[in-house]
Amino acid sequence: DQSGKSGRFPLFLAVKGEGGLRKALKWLAVLLLIVMIGAGATGFYVYTSMLPVEAKEQPVKITIEPGTGTAHIAKLLENQGLIKNSFLFVSYLKWKSEGSRFQAGTYEMQPGITYDEIIAKLNSGDVVKAEMIRFTIPEGFTVKQMADKLAEEGLVDQAVFLKLAKDAAGLNDELLSQIPTDERLTYRLEGYLFPETYELKKGSNEQDIIARMLQETRTRIDKIPDFEQKLQARSLTFNELMTIASLVEREVVVDRERPLVAGVIYNRLKDGMKLEIDATVQYVLDKPKERLLNADLRSVDSPYNTYLYEGLPPGPIAAPSLKSIEAALEPKASDYLFYVTKKDGSGEHLFAKTYKEHLKNIETSKAMANQ
């Protein structure tokens, strides 16, 4: 009957539906198991891939150029065996909001360090210190003496250094605009290579060294308070100031006398007197003499010879110290026109206002030598 048929049909569907559900649940369970196994395997892979690589004693160097992105940095780290997976490292950086403060440079890292240790190193810029060269230029050295010293230390080719000091070819320091190109100059950069102890990267050439020394001169000058105003007040060019400073440097040993000797130079220039400074003659000689004779003072025909020519030499005769530059900028006012070195080993001077007093001081100085 119709009712019987209609009663069995739902039962048939129910039985059939229960079997399909059981199968579906089995497949779902299998699928979930596969997903869990896959997720576990993936998690295990990710975990192990983010662990540090095998520790090694030999450090690895990597160089990060300016502007390098995190993806490229990660690849460098992977290629050098410092991490296992660059993609995971980049993902870790994104998760930790890191990577924007990485600094360029050459780094040395030990295989076996963690992600966080790598990140900290790159953030701090803990780069490998470059091998350095170190040299000292004493105050009062001439360009020739500098070249000799640096050549002896194996840092420069003497001829290349002197040529560069003579023509300044290839240098672009702003200080050069204030240094004349006078043909009378023995070396254009004489007096402008600051006497100091320097450290430069190993492999620095003559141009690197001279450029650094020029930069130091400019830096020191810039630190003198009201330098430009003081220079203008003296009605001097920068070259004239540095020339006077170099004369003071070669003439004075005792610091407190520097402004006084500078004052004597200004007084003689004002009165139209020849400066008659022995150091200017020594500068011209191939080999400086322990004692200059009158014949030397008068026979050396050079614009640097202040016994023959009035006024200042065409340029500095040595590298002045900061104290000599400051003395030339602010000399001590006096009526002195002469000075002579005491021959008592003190390095001090006797000062005089007149030539007669000067002659007396010379005799006094000679007497000191005999005491």
C-alpha positions in Angstrom: 0.0 0.0 0.0 0.9 3.6 -0.3 1.4 4.1 3.4 3.8 1.1 3.6 5.8 2.3 0.7 6.0 5.8 2.1 7.0 4.4 5.6 9.9 2.3 4.2 11.5 5.1 2.1 12.6 7.3 4.9 14.1 4.2 6.7 16.0 3.3 3.5 17.4 6.8 3.3 18.3 6.8 7.0 20.3 3.6 6.7 22.0 4.8 3.5 22.6 8.3 5.1 24.3 6.8 8.2 26.7 4.7 6.1 27.7 7.8 4.1 28.2 9.8 7.2 30.4 7.2 8.7 32.5 7.2 5.5 32.6 11.0 5.5 33.7 11.0 9.1 36.4 8.5 8.3 37.7 10.6 5.5 37.5 13.7 7.6 39.4 12.0 10.3 42.1 10.9 7.8 42.2 14.4 6.3 42.6 16.0 9.7 45.3 13.5 10.5 47.1 14.3 7.3 46.7 18.1 8.1 48.0 17.5 11.6 50.9 15.5 10.4 51.7 18.1 7.7 51.3 20.9 10.2 53.5 19.1 12.7 56.1 18.4 10.0 56.0 22.0 8.8 56.2 23.3 12.3 59.1 21.0 13.0 60.8 22.1 9.8 60.3 25.8 10.6 61.5 25.3 14.2 64.6 23.5 13.2 65.3 25.9 10.3 65.2 28.8 12.7 67.6 27.2 15.2 71.3 28.4 15.0 73.5 26.6 12.5 76.2 24.3 13.8 78.7 26.3 15.9 82.1 26.7 14.5 85.3 28.4 15.8 86.2 30.2 12.6 84.2 33.4 12.3 82.6 34.4 9.0 82.9 37.9 7.4 80.0 39.5 5.5 79.9 42.9 3.9 76.7 44.9 3.7 76.7 47.7 1.3 74.8 50.9 2.0 71.2 50.6 0.8 71.1 46.8 0.9 67.6 45.4 1.7 66.7 42.9 4.3 66.0 40.2 1.8 69.4 40.5 0.3 71.0 40.6 3.7 69.2 37.4 4.6 70.5 35.8 1.5 74.0 36.8 2.3 73.6 35.3 5.8 72.3 32.1 4.3 75.0 31.9 1.6 77.7 32.4 4.3 76.3 29.6 6.4 75.1 31.8 9.3 71.4 31.0 9.0 69.6 28.0 7.5 66.7 29.7 5.6 66.7 33.3 4.4 62.9 33.4 3.9 62.3 32.4 7.6 64.8 35.1 8.7 63.0 37.8 6.8 59.7 36.5 8.2 61.1 36.7 11.7 62.3 40.3 11.0 58.7 41.3 10.0 57.3 39.6 13.1 59.7 41.4 15.3 59.5 44.7 13.4 63.2 44.6 12.8 65.5 45.3 9.9 65.0 49.1 9.5 68.0 49.9 11.7 70.6 47.6 10.1 73.9 49.4 9.4 76.2 49.0 6.4 79.7 47.7 6.9 81.8 44.5 7.2 80.8 42.2 10.0 82.4 39.2 11.6 80.0 36.6 13.0 80.5 33.3 14.6 78.4 30.4 13.1 76.1 29.2 15.9 74.7 32.6 17.0 70.9 33.1 17.2 68.6 35.3 15.1 68.4 37.8 17.9 72.2 38.0 18.2 72.5 38.6 14.5 69.9 41.3 14.6 71.5 43.0 17.6 74.9 43.0 15.8 73.4 44.6 12.6 71.4 47.2 14.6 74.4 48.3 16.6 76.8 48.5 13.6 79.3 46.3 15.4 81.5 46.1 12.3 85.0 44.8 12.0 87.5 47.5 12.7 89.6 48.2 9.6 93.3 47.7 9.8 94.8 51.1 10.4 98.1 52.9 9.8 99.2 55.4 12.4 101.8 58.2 12.1 102.8 61.4 13.8 103.8 64.7 12.2 105.7 66.9 14.7 105.0 70.6 14.9 107.3 72.7 12.8 107.9 70.0 10.2 108.3 71.0 6.6 106.7 69.2 3.7 110.1 67.7 2.9 110.5 66.4 6.4 107.0 64.9 6.3 107.8 63.1 3.1 111.0 61.8 4.4 109.4 60.5 7.6 106.4 58.9 6.0 108.6 57.3 3.3 110.9 55.8 6.0 107.8 54.4 7.7 106.8 52.8 4.3 103.6 54.8 4.1 104.2 57.0 1.0 106.3 57.3 -2.1 108.4 60.4 -1.3 108.3 61.7 -4.8 104.6 61.3 -5.2 104.0 63.0 -1.8 106.1 66.0 -2.7 104.6 66.4 -6.1 101.1 66.4 -4.6 102.2 68.9 -1.9 103.6 71.1 -4.7 100.6 71.2 -7.1 97.7 69.9 -5.0 96.4 68.1 -8.1 93.3 66.0 -7.6 92.5 67.5 -4.1 89.3 69.4 -3.6 89.3 70.7 0.0 87.7 74.0 0.4 90.8 75.3 2.1 92.5 75.3 -1.3 90.5 78.4 -2.3 92.5 80.4 0.3 96.0 79.0 -0.7 97.6 80.9 -3.6 99.1 79.2 -6.6 102.1 81.6 -6.6 105.0 80.2 -8.7 107.4 81.4 -6.0 106.1 78.8 -3.6 108.4 75.9 -3.1 105.3 73.7 -2.1 101.8 75.1 -2.3 100.7 73.0 0.7 103.6 74.0 2.9 102.2 75.0 6.2 98.7 73.6 5.6 99.3 70.0 6.5 98.5 70.0 10.2 101.0 68.5 12.6 99.2 65.8 14.5 99.0 62.0 15.2 96.8 60.4 12.5 95.1 57.1 12.0 93.9 56.1 8.5 92.8 52.9 6.9 95.6 50.6 5.9 96.2 51.1 2.2 95.6 54.8 2.3 97.7 56.5 -0.5 99.5 59.8 -0.6 96.3 61.7 -1.7 94.3 60.1 1.2 97.0 61.2 3.7 97.4 64.7 2.4 93.6 65.2 2.1 93.2 64.1 5.8 95.9 66.5 6.9 94.3 69.4 5.0 91.0 68.5 6.6 92.5 68.6 10.0 93.9 72.1 9.4 90.5 73.3 8.3 88.9 71.7 11.4 91.3 73.3 13.8 90.9 76.8 12.2 87.1 76.5 12.3 87.3 75.9 16.1 89.1 79.2 16.7 86.5 81.6 18.1 85.7 84.6 15.8 88.5 83.5 13.4 87.3 85.5 10.4 86.7 88.6 12.3 90.1 88.5 13.9 91.8 87.9 10.6 90.0 90.8 9.0 91.0 93.0 12.0 94.6 92.3 11.2 94.1 93.1 7.5 95.8 89.8 6.5 95.1 87.1 4.0 94.9 83.6 5.3 98.1 82.8 3.6 99.9 85.7 5.3 98.6 84.6 8.7 99.8 81.0 8.2 103.1 82.3 7.0 103.6 84.4 10.2 102.4 81.4 12.3 105.1 79.2 10.6 107.8 81.8 11.4 106.7 81.8 15.0 106.7 78.0 15.1 110.3 77.8 13.8 111.6 80.6 16.0 109.9 79.8 19.4 110.2 76.9 21.8 108.6 78.4 24.9 104.9 78.7 24.4 104.4 82.0 26.4 106.8 83.7 24.0 104.8 82.9 20.9 102.5 86.0 21.0 105.5 88.2 21.9 107.6 87.0 18.9 104.5 87.4 16.7 104.3 91.0 17.9 108.0 91.6 17.0 107.3 90.3 13.4 104.3 92.7 13.1 106.3 95.6 14.5 109.1 95.0 12.0 106.7 94.7 9.1 105.0 97.9 10.1 108.3 99.8 10.3 109.4 98.5 6.9 112.3 96.5 8.4 113.5 93.2 6.9 112.4 90.4 9.2 115.9 88.8 9.1 114.7 85.4 10.4 117.3 82.7 10.1 114.6 80.0 9.7 113.7 81.4 6.3 117.2 80.9 5.1 117.3 77.4 6.5 114.2 76.6 4.6 115.8 77.3 1.3 119.0 75.3 2.0 119.1 71.7 0.7 120.3 70.6 4.1 119.7 72.8 7.2 122.9 73.9 9.0 123.4 73.8 12.7 124.8 77.3 12.5 124.3 79.8 9.7 127.1 82.1 8.7 126.7 85.7 7.5 127.7 84.5 4.0 124.7 82.1 4.1 122.3 84.8 5.2 123.3 87.1 2.3 124.1 84.8 -0.5 121.0 82.6 -0.7 119.0 84.4 -3.3 115.4 83.4 -2.7 112.1 85.2 -2.1 112.1 83.2 1.2 115.3 84.9 2.4 114.1 87.6 4.8 117.7 88.9 5.0 117.5 89.9 1.4 113.9 90.8 0.8 111.5 92.9 2.8 108.1 91.6 3.9 106.9 88.1 4.4 108.1 85.1 2.4 105.6 84.0 -0.3 104.2 81.3 2.0 104.7 79.3 5.2 108.0 77.6 5.8 106.7 74.8 8.1 103.6 73.4 9.7 102.6 75.7 12.5 101.0 74.4 15.7 97.6 75.7 16.8 99.4 77.9 19.5 101.5 79.5 16.8 98.4 80.2 14.7 96.6 81.7 17.6 99.7 83.8 18.4 99.8 85.1 14.9 96.2 85.9 15.1 96.5 87.7 18.5 100.1 88.9 19.0 101.2 90.6 22.2 101.6 94.3 21.8 105.1 95.7 22.7 107.7 98.0 21.3 110.2 95.2 20.7 111.9 95.0 17.4 114.6 92.5 18.1 115.1 89.2 19.9 118.0 86.8 20.4 118.1 83.3 21.8 119.5 82.8 25.2 122.5 80.4 25.0 121.6 78.8 28.4 119.7 75.9 27.0 116.3 77.3 28.1 115.2 78.1 24.5 114.0 81.5 25.7 114.8 84.9 24.1 116.1 88.3 25.1 114.0 91.1 23.6 115.1 94.6 22.7 113.5 97.8 21.5 116.6 99.3 19.9 119.5 97.9 17.9 121.9 99.1 20.7 119.9 97.1 23.3 119.9 94.1 20.9 123.7 94.2 20.6 124.0 94.2 24.3 121.6 91.2 24.5 123.7 89.3 22.0 126.8 89.8 24.3 124.7 88.7 27.3 123.6 85.6 25.4 127.2 84.7 24.5 128.2 85.1 28.1 125.5 82.6 29.1 127.1 80.0 26.9 130.4 80.3 28.9 128.8 79.9 32.3 
